[in-house]
């Protein structure tokens, strides 16, 4: 290939380049072909005159990893003196040659190390072309190398300037588009998903994630990602002190990682390699200098994040934080209105239960009647208490059972009785309506087990078991106390508590039974778990 055609081929790499790393790799490949070389490497200068390998036809895995300090090796000497170095033979035995730890030793015989001119007097970096055989560099070949280095400089500087001017307007447009979209959503989950989807699309990121801060546990919990990999979607919560994202929140500023695959502090190197993640930026979501989470963006190549891109992401993160807080307030306001409605309904239910007790007339004393009433009211109150501490929408059955058991143990236990309680099974989550009904049912079954199962027997156990099979929930309240009669029939039993259980289960479309199994009295209910409120 003649020089002119070779230079044209190098210039044409500009049209194929989609990223800065891609451009440098294309240029190295074209020079490798033009010079019939064993390898071609491009090293660029970073702060402190450190040289970093950015492209290589022989060892691309060392890109961004191979770093040479100021003045180190043939490259460092050529950079410091701003003069090319040509070695015709035994290049790896030259006293200035740097043997990089971990790099495969090459059998290069000849080597041309040429400074790449910069905009001023300081070179941008060095171009290294090697051959395995002896190579006597003619004056015309030396001039050719210097011309190629100047061309590399022009292409690189031109690409960066075009990229900066072009992407600045693109980023402003992307920022406007994402901000406008997330500001229109009233739901937190939708805001988060829109944020990661649109940010990845508009800024051309491979993966975007949002983690929100759980202040009680001091953890960052993954709440949204557009990554299709299931393994990425299941990433665990991370402690603030153990993560780069946590550092972004602690320092209240963006944190940039040049390459997550080799960064020692990054959690999840294997997944990053599997998904092709390289550079990362973590931007805290802040509102009034208070961080509520962090936006993490990953690229598919090792690259820098220009100042205007960082500024756009910071602005976007602040807009997202405001939208998240606004949505939370809207949801809480809506749910509080719903809670008022629910409290009104439950107070009506309490009134109905009191009327039922008044008509039943089975109580021997006012204290006994008041204790039953108190237990039923507290059963409903336990649901509201759990909802206020949870997500204001759903509550776990096991949590309800444990609360009712604690209440029994602390205030309503029969004298001279030793009863051990055990709650087992899944914490099946129910909506407010079902949770209130089941709390009343569990309360009646536990009360029944205490009062009627241990009239004679003075010690024993009461077990509450919970099971969920594809939405069909079953609960058992079992006691090892007094046995029910062989001819026991719920239909003819006059006990008010059992009648309440039957009526409530009928309203839920469920089933209720009370029977003796292996010397245990077992009250069983089953119903279909509702999927919505």
C-alpha positions in Angstrom: 0.0 0.0 0.0 1.5 3.4 -1.0 1.6 6.3 1.5 -1.2 8.4 0.0 -3.6 5.5 -0.1 -2.6 4.6 3.5 -3.2 8.2 4.7 -6.6 8.2 3.0 -7.4 4.9 4.8 -6.4 6.4 8.1 -8.6 9.5 7.5 -11.5 7.2 6.5 -11.5 5.7 10.0 -13.0 9.0 11.2 -16.2 8.2 9.3 -16.5 4.8 10.9 -15.8 5.9 14.5 -18.8 6.0 16.9 -16.7 6.7 20.0 -13.3 8.1 20.9 -12.0 4.7 21.8 -13.4 3.3 18.5 -11.6 6.1 16.5 -8.2 5.3 18.1 -8.6 1.6 17.5 -9.5 2.1 13.8 -6.5 4.4 13.4 -4.1 1.9 15.0 -5.5 -0.8 12.7 -4.9 1.2 9.6 -1.3 2.1 10.6 -0.7 -1.5 11.4 -1.7 -2.5 7.9 0.1 0.4 6.2 3.4 -0.3 7.8 3.2 -4.1 7.6 3.9 -4.0 11.4 3.8 -6.6 14.1 1.8 -4.2 16.3 0.7 -0.6 16.6 0.0 1.1 19.9 -1.3 4.6 20.7 -0.6 6.0 24.2 -2.1 9.4 25.2 -1.0 11.7 27.9 -3.0 12.3 31.0 -2.5 14.7 34.0 1.0 14.6 35.3 2.4 13.4 32.0 1.3 9.9 32.7 1.0 7.9 29.4 -2.0 5.6 29.1 -2.5 3.0 26.4 -5.7 3.8 24.5 -5.4 1.6 21.4 -3.4 -1.5 20.5 -3.6 -4.1 17.7 -1.8 -6.7 19.8 -2.9 -6.1 23.5 -6.3 -4.3 23.4 -7.1 -5.9 26.8 -4.5 -3.5 28.3 -6.3 -0.4 27.0 -6.8 2.1 29.8 -4.9 -0.3 32.1 -1.3 0.0 30.9 0.1 3.2 32.4 3.6 4.7 32.3 4.8 7.3 34.7 6.5 10.5 33.6 9.7 9.8 31.7 9.3 6.0 32.0 10.3 3.8 29.1 11.0 4.7 25.5 7.6 6.3 25.2 8.2 8.5 28.3 11.6 9.6 26.9 10.2 10.4 23.5 7.4 12.4 25.2 9.7 14.3 27.5 12.2 15.3 24.7 9.4 15.7 22.1 11.6 13.7 19.7 11.1 10.4 17.9 13.1 7.3 18.8 14.0 4.7 16.2 15.5 1.4 17.2 16.4 -1.0 14.3 17.1 -4.1 16.3 17.0 -5.6 19.8 14.5 -3.0 20.9 13.3 -5.0 24.0 16.9 -5.1 25.2 17.3 -1.3 25.1 18.2 0.1 28.5 15.2 2.6 28.3 12.7 -0.1 27.3 10.1 -0.6 30.1 8.9 -4.1 30.9 5.3 -3.6 32.0 4.2 -6.0 34.9 1.6 -8.5 33.7 2.0 -7.7 30.0 3.0 -10.4 27.6 6.7 -10.1 26.6 7.0 -9.3 23.0 9.8 -10.5 20.7 9.9 -7.1 18.9 13.2 -6.4 17.2 12.6 -3.0 15.7 10.5 -0.1 17.1 9.5 3.4 16.1 8.3 5.6 19.0 7.0 8.9 17.6 5.5 11.8 19.6 1.9 12.8 18.6 1.9 16.6 18.3 -0.5 18.6 20.5 -2.3 21.9 20.0 0.7 23.6 21.7 4.3 22.5 22.3 3.4 19.6 24.5 2.7 16.3 22.6 -0.6 14.5 23.0 1.1 11.2 23.4 3.2 8.7 21.5 2.7 6.4 18.5 4.5 3.0 18.8 5.0 0.8 15.7 6.9 -2.5 16.0 8.2 -5.2 13.8 9.5 -8.7 14.8 12.5 -8.4 12.4 15.3 -5.9 12.0 14.2 -2.6 10.4 16.6 0.0 9.1 14.6 3.2 9.2 15.3 5.3 6.1 15.0 9.1 6.2 11.8 9.0 4.1 10.3 6.4 6.4 11.1 8.6 9.4 9.3 11.6 7.7 6.4 9.2 6.9 6.1 8.3 10.6 6.1 12.0 11.6 3.4 12.7 9.0 1.3 9.9 10.3 1.7 11.1 13.9 0.6 14.6 12.8 -2.4 13.1 11.0 -3.4 11.1 14.1 -3.2 14.4 16.1 -5.5 16.2 13.6 -8.0 13.4 13.5 -8.1 13.0 17.3 -8.3 16.8 18.1 -10.9 17.3 15.4 -13.1 14.4 16.6 -13.0 15.7 20.2 -14.0 19.3 19.1 -16.8 18.1 16.9 -18.0 15.7 19.6 -18.0 18.4 22.2 -19.8 21.0 20.1 -22.3 18.4 18.7 -23.0 16.6 22.0 -23.5 19.8 24.0 -26.7 20.7 22.0 -27.7 17.0 22.0 -27.3 16.8 25.8 -29.3 19.9 26.3 -32.0 18.4 24.1 -31.8 15.1 26.0 -31.9 16.9 29.3 -35.0 18.8 28.3 -36.7 15.7 27.0 -36.1 13.5 30.1 -36.9 16.3 32.5 -40.2 17.1 30.8 -41.3 13.5 30.7 -40.5 12.6 34.4 -42.1 15.8 35.6 -45.5 14.7 34.2 -45.7 11.4 36.1 -47.5 11.2 39.5 -46.0 7.8 40.5 -42.6 7.2 42.0 -42.0 3.8 40.3 -43.0 5.2 36.9 -40.7 8.2 37.4 -37.8 6.0 38.2 -38.4 3.7 35.2 -38.8 6.6 32.9 -35.6 8.2 34.3 -33.4 5.1 33.6 -35.0 4.3 30.2 -34.9 7.8 28.8 -31.4 8.7 30.2 -29.9 5.5 28.7 -31.6 6.2 25.4 -30.8 10.0 25.2 -27.3 9.8 26.4 -26.4 6.5 24.7 -25.5 4.6 27.9 -25.5 0.9 28.1 -27.1 0.6 31.5 -28.7 3.1 33.9 -29.8 2.3 37.4 -31.5 4.2 40.3 -31.0 3.3 43.9 -33.0 5.0 46.6 -31.7 5.5 50.1 -33.3 3.5 52.9 -32.3 5.8 55.8 -33.3 3.4 58.6 -31.0 0.6 57.2 -28.4 3.0 55.7 -28.7 1.0 52.4 -29.1 1.9 48.8 -31.9 -0.3 47.3 -32.1 -0.9 43.6 -35.5 0.5 42.4 -35.2 0.8 38.6 -33.0 -0.3 35.7 -33.4 -0.8 32.0 -30.8 -3.6 31.9 -32.5 -6.7 30.4 -30.3 -9.1 32.4 -32.2 -10.7 35.2 -29.1 -11.0 37.3 -28.7 -7.2 37.1 -32.3 -6.6 38.1 -31.8 -8.8 41.2 -28.7 -7.0 42.5 -28.8 -6.8 46.3 -29.1 -3.7 48.4 -25.6 -2.2 49.3 -24.5 -0.4 52.4 -23.6 3.2 52.1 -20.1 2.7 53.4 -19.2 -0.2 51.0 -20.0 1.3 47.7 -19.0 3.9 45.2 -22.6 5.1 45.0 -22.5 5.5 48.7 -19.4 7.7 48.3 -21.3 9.9 45.8 -24.0 10.4 48.4 -21.6 11.0 51.3 -19.6 13.5 49.4 -22.7 14.9 47.6 -20.9 15.0 44.2 -20.6 12.9 41.1 -18.1 10.0 41.3 -16.5 8.8 38.1 -14.9 5.3 37.6 -12.8 5.0 34.4 -13.3 1.2 34.2 -15.5 -0.7 36.6 -14.0 -4.0 35.4 -10.7 -3.2 37.1 -11.8 -0.8 39.8 -11.0 -2.4 43.2 -13.8 -0.7 45.1 -16.5 -1.6 42.6 -18.9 -4.4 43.7 -19.8 -6.9 40.9 -16.8 -7.2 38.5 -18.1 -10.5 37.0 -21.5 -9.0 36.1 -19.9 -5.9 34.7 -17.7 -8.0 32.5 -20.6 -10.2 31.4 -22.7 -7.1 30.5 -19.9 -5.2 28.9 -19.9 -2.3 31.3 -16.8 -0.1 31.4 -16.9 3.5 32.6 -19.4 4.7 35.2 -20.7 7.9 36.7 -22.7 8.0 40.0 -24.7 11.2 40.5 -26.6 11.8 43.8 -30.3 12.6 43.6 -30.5 15.6 45.9 -33.2 17.9 47.1 -32.3 20.9 49.3 -28.8 19.3 49.9 -30.4 16.1 51.1 -29.7 12.9 49.1 -32.5 10.6 48.4 -30.7 8.2 46.1 -28.2 7.9 43.3 -28.3 7.6 39.5 -25.6 5.4 38.1 -24.8 5.4 34.3 -22.5 2.9 32.5 -20.9 3.1 29.1 -20.0 0.2 26.9 -16.5 1.6 26.3 -13.9 3.2 28.5 -14.3 6.9 28.1 -14.3 10.2 29.9 -17.5 12.2 30.9 -17.1 15.8 29.6 -18.1 18.6 32.0 -21.2 19.5 30.1 -22.4 15.9 30.3 -21.8 15.8 34.0 -23.6 19.1 34.5 -26.6 17.8 32.5 -26.8 14.6 34.6 -26.6 16.7 37.8 -29.5 18.9 36.6 -31.4 15.8 35.6 -30.8 14.1 39.0 -32.0 17.2 40.9 -35.2 17.3 38.7 -35.8 13.6 39.3 -35.3 14.1 43.1 -37.9 16.9 43.1 -40.3 14.8 41.0 -39.9 11.8 43.3 -40.6 13.8 46.5 -43.6 15.4 44.8 -45.0 12.1 43.8 -44.4 10.7 47.3 -46.4 13.6 48.7 -49.2 13.0 46.2 -49.4 9.3 46.9 -49.3 9.8 50.7 -52.0 12.4 50.5 -54.2 10.1 48.4 -53.5 7.2 50.7 -54.3 9.3 53.8 -57.6 10.2 52.3 -58.2 6.5 51.8 -57.1 5.7 55.3 -59.7 8.2 56.7 -62.3 6.3 54.6 -61.0 3.0 56.0 -61.1 4.2 59.6 -64.7 5.3 59.2 -65.6 1.8 57.8 -63.8 0.1 60.6 -65.4 2.2 63.3 -68.8 1.1 61.7 -67.6 -2.5 61.9 -66.7 -2.0 65.6 -70.2 -0.6 66.3 -71.7 -3.6 64.5 -69.6 -6.0 66.7 -70.7 -4.2 69.8 -74.4 -4.4 68.9 -73.9 -8.1 68.1 -72.4 -8.6 71.6 -75.3 -6.8 73.2 -77.8 -9.0 71.5 -75.9 -12.2 72.3 -76.1 -11.8 76.1 -73.7 -14.6 76.9 -71.4 -12.7 79.2 -71.2 -13.4 82.9 -69.8 -10.0 83.7 -69.3 -6.5 82.3 -65.5 -7.0 82.5 -65.7 -10.1 80.3 -67.8 -8.3 77.7 -65.4 -5.3 77.8 -62.3 -7.6 77.4 -63.8 -9.2 74.3 -64.7 -5.8 72.8 -61.2 -4.5 73.6 -59.6 -7.5 71.9 -61.6 -6.9 68.7 -60.9 -3.2 68.6 -57.2 -3.9 69.1 -57.2 -6.4 66.3 -58.4 -3.7 63.9 -55.9 -1.2 65.4 -53.0 -3.6 64.9 -53.6 -3.6 61.1 -53.6 0.2 61.0 -50.4 0.3 63.2 -48.7 -2.1 60.8 -49.8 -0.2 57.7 -48.5 3.1 59.2 -45.1 1.5 59.6 -45.1 -0.4 56.3 -46.2 0.9 52.9 -49.7 2.3 53.7 -51.2 -0.2 51.3 -50.5 -3.8 52.2 -49.6 -5.7 55.4 -48.3 -9.2 56.2 -50.5 -11.8 57.8 -47.6 -13.1 59.9 -47.0 -9.6 61.2 -50.7 -9.4 62.2 -50.5 -12.8 64.0 -47.4 -11.8 65.9 -48.9 -8.6 67.0 -52.1 -10.3 68.3 -50.1 -13.0 70.1 -48.0 -10.3 71.8 -51.2 -8.6 72.9 -52.6 -11.9 74.3 -49.4 -12.6 76.2 -49.2 -9.1 77.7 -52.8 -8.4 78.8 -55.5 -11.0 78.3 -53.8 -14.3 79.4 -55.9 -16.4 81.8 -54.5 -16.6 85.4 -52.5 -19.7 86.4 -52.0 -20.7 82.8 -48.7 -21.3 81.0 -49.2 -21.1 77.2 -46.4 -21.0 74.6 -47.2 -19.3 71.3 -45.5 -20.1 68.0 -46.1 -18.2 64.7 -44.8 -19.9 61.6 -45.0 -19.5 57.8 -44.8 -16.8 55.1 -45.6 -13.2 55.7 -48.4 -13.2 53.1 -49.2 -9.6 52.2 -52.9 -8.6 52.0 -54.6 -5.4 51.1 -56.3 -3.3 53.8 -59.7 -4.8 53.4 -58.7 -8.4 53.7 -56.0 -7.7 56.3 -58.7 -6.2 58.6 -61.0 -9.1 58.2 -58.2 -11.7 58.8 -57.0 -9.8 61.8 -60.5 -10.1 63.3 -60.7 -13.8 62.4 -57.2 -14.5 63.9 -58.2 -12.6 67.0 -61.3 -14.7 67.5 -59.4 -18.0 66.8 -56.6 -17.1 69.2 -59.1 -15.9 71.9 -61.1 -19.1 71.4 -57.9 -21.3 71.8 -57.0 -19.5 75.0 -60.4 -19.3 76.6 -61.9 -22.7 75.6 -58.7 -24.7 75.0 -57.3 -24.1 78.5 -60.3 -24.1 80.8 -59.0 -27.3 82.4 -55.5 -27.8 81.0 -53.1 -25.3 82.7 -50.2 -25.4 80.2 -49.7 -26.1 76.6 -49.0 -24.6 73.2 -50.8 -22.5 70.6 -49.5 -22.6 67.0 -50.4 -20.2 64.2 -49.3 -21.5 60.7 -49.6 -19.5 57.5 -49.3 -20.9 54.0 -49.7 -19.4 50.5 -50.1 -21.6 47.4 -50.6 -19.6 44.2 -52.7 -17.0 45.9 -54.7 -19.5 48.0 -54.0 -18.6 51.6 -54.5 -21.1 54.5 -54.2 -20.4 58.2 -54.3 -22.8 61.1 -54.7 -21.9 64.8 -54.0 -25.1 66.7 -53.9 -25.7 70.5 -52.8 -28.6 72.6 -55.3 -28.0 75.4 -58.7 -29.3 76.1 -60.2 -31.4 73.3 -63.5 -30.4 71.6 -66.4 -32.9 72.0 -66.7 -35.7 69.5 -70.1 -34.4 68.5 -69.0 -30.8 68.1 -70.8 -28.9 65.3 -70.0 -25.3 64.3 -73.5 -24.9 62.9 -75.1 -25.5 66.3 -72.4 -23.9 68.4 -73.6 -20.7 70.2 -70.2 -19.2 70.7 -70.2 -15.6 69.4 -66.6 -15.7 68.4 -67.0 -18.7 66.1 -70.1 -17.1 64.6 -68.1 -14.0 63.8 -65.4 -16.1 62.2 -68.0 -17.9 60.0 -69.6 -14.6 58.9 -66.3 -12.9 58.1 -65.1 -15.9 56.1 -68.3 -16.1 54.2 -67.8 -12.4 53.3 -64.3 -13.2 52.0 -65.6 -16.2 50.0 -63.5 -18.5 52.1 -63.9 -21.6 54.3 -63.7 -22.3 58.0 -63.5 -25.5 60.0 -62.8 -26.5 63.6 -61.8 -30.1 64.4 -59.6 -32.3 66.4 -56.5 -33.6 64.7 -53.9 -35.9 66.6 -55.1 -34.6 70.0 -54.8 -30.9 68.8 -57.8 -28.6 68.3 -57.3 -27.0 64.9 -59.2 -24.0 63.5 -58.5 -23.7 59.8 -59.5 -20.9 57.4 -58.7 -20.6 53.7 -59.4 -17.9 51.2 -58.2 -16.4 47.9 -55.8 -13.5 48.3 -57.0 -10.4 46.5 -54.4 -8.9 44.0 -55.5 -5.3 44.5 -57.2 -3.0 47.0 
